[in-house]
Amino acid sequence: MVIKSEKSLVCEHCGAEADLVVEGFESVQDVIRKMKKEKKKVVCKSCGKEIEAGKIHREPAACEHCGAEADMTLEGFEKVADVIKRNKKLTCRACGKDIAWTQREDIKAIEVAIQAEKKASQFYAKASKMTKDPRGRDMLQQLSEFEMNHYNRLKELAKSLQEKGEWLLYPGTSLKKKAIAIKAGQLKGQDQLSNMDALKLAIREEKKARAYYRSMAELTKDPRGKDMYKRLASEEELHEKLLDDQYYSLHNTGIWSWGD
């Protein structure tokens, strides 16, 4: 009988899952200790470094001291920012000890961003279909495509980090502001309120995404990673400003200003 341990062995240096089959009822740690006793090294196939025995091998963004999950979500971006101000470290809320920032945390942070970008793209696509004004539809559809580009680039980055341990250069993306031939009409009543509610929600999400990317730019050690996160934060800031302008225009005139 072959029984695999429920806990996978993860390299503490690069975050790759180690290729280790656990036979019988031995734990991963028991196998490592036995190999150490026999003077055999457990070496990560991804980075080539030796995996130490006796350490708690943890999941990404989890405390190596007590195993508690680290607070790293878009909803908790303010707490991440507070941590950065306190010496640029993640701190476990359960035991209060510092959590070392490694490539595992980089990958986890990217996975959080991937899901957020996917939701943002879907939100803008849905909002575009519900907007009657042609200017509003065009702007929201472009934002949906913009966020989908972020999603695809982050997916490529996650794959590169997992397989090669390499960051990718991000050249940036831009919106294509174009004049809409159809004359935009003034929105009133429920249509105006619905559009403004959608914009208000979008503005809030863009603020969160911008803060998250800025936080990750501070925590990430790789120069290309820092540059990519800064570019992403800058693009989300532009989206926020654009949405603010549209909200102001709708609130005061009932007209989308996109395309003027």
Rosetta blueprint (number, residue, H / E / L):
1 M L
2 V L
3 I L
4 K L
5 S L
6 E L
7 K L
8 S L
9 L L
10 V E
11 C L
12 E L
13 H L
14 C L
15 G L
16 A L
17 E E
18 A L
19 D L
20 L L
21 V L
22 V L
23 E L
24 G L
25 F L
26 E L
27 S L
28 V H
29 Q H
30 D H
31 V H
32 I H
33 R H
34 K H
35 M H
36 K H
37 K H
38 E L
39 K L
40 K L
41 K L
42 V L
43 V E
44 C L
45 K L
46 S L
47 C L
48 G L
49 K L
50 E E
51 I L
52 E L
53 A L
54 G L
55 K L
56 I L
57 H L
58 R L
59 E L
60 P L
61 A L
62 A E
63 C L
64 E L
65 H L
66 C L
67 G L
68 A L
69 E E
70 A L
71 D L
72 M L
73 T L
74 L L
75 E L
76 G L
77 F H
78 E H
79 K H
80 V H
81 A H
82 D H
83 V H
84 I H
85 K H
86 R L
87 N L
88 K L
89 K L
90 L E
91 T E
92 C L
93 R L
94 A L
95 C L
96 G L
97 K L
98 D E
99 I E
100 A L
101 W L
102 T L
103 Q H
104 R H
105 E H
106 D H
107 I H
108 K H
109 A H
110 I H
111 E H
112 V H
113 A H
114 I H
115 Q H
116 A H
117 E H
118 K H
119 K H
120 A H
121 S H
122 Q H
123 F H
124 Y H
125 A H
126 K H
127 A H
128 S H
129 K H
130 M H
131 T L
132 K L
133 D L
134 P H
135 R H
136 G H
137 R H
138 D H
139 M H
140 L H
141 Q H
142 Q H
143 L H
144 S H
145 E H
146 F H
147 E H
148 M H
149 N H
150 H H
151 Y H
152 N H
153 R H
154 L H
155 K H
156 E H
157 L H
158 A H
159 K H
160 S H
161 L H
162 Q H
163 E H
164 K L
165 G L
166 E L
167 W L
168 L L
169 L L
170 Y L
171 P L
172 G L
173 T L
174 S L
175 L L
176 K L
177 K L
178 K L
179 A L
180 I L
181 A L
182 I L
183 K L
184 A L
185 G L
186 Q L
187 L L
188 K L
189 G H
190 Q H
191 D H
192 Q H
193 L H
194 S H
195 N H
196 M H
197 D H
198 A H
199 L H
200 K H
201 L H
202 A H
203 I H
204 R H
205 E H
206 E H
207 K H
208 K H
209 A H
210 R H
211 A H
212 Y H
213 Y H
214 R H
215 S H
216 M H
217 A H
218 E H
219 L H
220 T L
221 K L
222 D L
223 P H
224 R H
225 G H
226 K H
227 D H
228 M H
229 Y H
230 K H
231 R H
232 L H
233 A H
234 S H
235 E H
236 E H
237 E H
238 L H
239 H H
240 E H
241 K H
242 L H
243 L H
244 D H
245 D H
246 Q H
247 Y H
248 Y H
249 S H
250 L H
251 H H
252 N H
253 T H
254 G L
255 I L
256 W L
257 S L
258 W L
259 G L
260 D L
